[in-house]
Amino acid sequence: MGLFDKKYCAVCNAEIGLLGGKKLENGIICKRCAAKLSPFFSDRRRSTVSEIQQQLLYREENAAKLEEFHPDRTYGGRMKLYVDTVGKVFAATSARDWRGANPDLIAFSQVMACDLEIIEHKEEQYREVNGKEESYIPPRYAYEYEFKMTFDVDSPWFSGFTMELSEERPTKKYDDLYRKYAQLAFELQETLMPGVYEKVAFEQEAHKPPIVKPGLASVRPAAAPAKWQCKCGAMNTGRFCTNCGAARPTVFVRYRCNKCGWVPDDPSNPPNFCPRCGDAFDHRDRI
């Protein structure tokens, strides 16, 4: 076949322009036929004409099945995942007219993996000094967190795809938006592959600073009330002595050894002698 000879699509037999064809392993197809292939299909050049014809038949069947596809859940940002939890099938596409785009219908049973990767993006922030940008000391950064999901699929036409779950990327780790997408990811994993994945654990929870809002006290639990000793010798924690009913003193005398610095467990009721150095406690040890 010469360079300027007419070329025809191996599938629909339409004439192909000089630069209008898509190569196969043993032939060429037109752009119109190539556009009908699965958007997740990436092995066209190594596919035969027969394999492409089989896939196009599958794509026609897929379009017919979409008429009975009624998703009840939607996930994702630019690319969206439409899930039918009743029919146990889903489709993924970035097209606004998702039904007209003929997205591949994937059965839950075809999903081999549904992995979440949380990617931290950071960009250094600068200040302007005398018309020039300078780094802060220490450096300051703006953060974004991308919730990326990878699906491995058992299909003769493609092996899987990736998508970003987050519509709006969180800018703080473990804030409400961050936790929202972590929860959505687990919900999706549990829907497609129940019992396989564990919910994301936030180990840093215990180390988070207390949440303080203007006019409100910290939500961190209050410390246990301090004990005090009444004149009658009874130890108490409340406002009044449980033994004699005397009120708790408003001012406490506290002691510390003036020789070695040891402080008694009950600073208002020291022993007669320091257990660390043996020095006697007296009024000079009051603090």
Phi, psi and omega in degrees: 000126182283167183298324185256011176290153178291143180240147182231146180294132181289349181257304184257355178067016177285148179290140182248135177292178185302318182243022187260000185265162175240125186284144171243180179295324183227031180177200182212145177233161181279167181296326182295317179291322180297325181291342181277349181289165179299136178295342178267357181281129184229012186245033185300314185298335180259012180259146178273168178301319180298318180294322178292321178297320178297319180293322180294327174295318177299321182292327175293319177295322179298318180298323179292320180292331179298337179295334180257010183267122183228088182293144177243000176220148178226135179230156169107170180256258180297310171268133182245149178252121179255119189242130173254099184287341178281310180278354180054054179211153179214167178218150180232131178198155175258002181284140177295314175273078189295325180290321179291338180282352180054057179291149180297128173276126184239125178285148178306324183293344179276347184281120180264334178202151180215076192266142177254133173233123178261112186258125178269122174252131177226144181227127182292140178259143183236160174245155181261123179232116180054042177080005180238151177275132178229149177288148171286156176239112355289166182301147176246145183227149170257135186244149170222145181239118182262125178262099185257130180243135180243127181248122172263127188234137176273091181220145178288351187250339178201160185258350180152192181196168176236155178206157175264124182285328187279128173281317177237120185287130175298149179252355179227137179288133176069016173279183185299319181292320177301313181292327179300313182288328175296319178293318179297320179298315180293322178300317179293316178299317181291330178289313184280322183224072185301135176081000184269320186254152175259150179294142180300127179262138180255088183297335183283357184306315184290342184259004179292144177292156180297145180275116182237126177246153181306128178083358181240149177282164177299147178278355178291137182305143180288152179291155179298141182298143181286147178276153175218153182254127179283166177299334181278355178101349182283143177267137185220165174234340182275192183280339182230151180291133180282350182264313184241351178085005180292147180287150178292133179298143179276341179235131181250143172268123181248150184233152172210136181299124182278004179257311182244351178088003181296140179243129180293155178301321174255094187301341181267357184222075184283160173285173179289330181226145179293126180287346181270315185239352178084001181291143180283140176276136174213189185298339180289344181271000178291142177232000000 
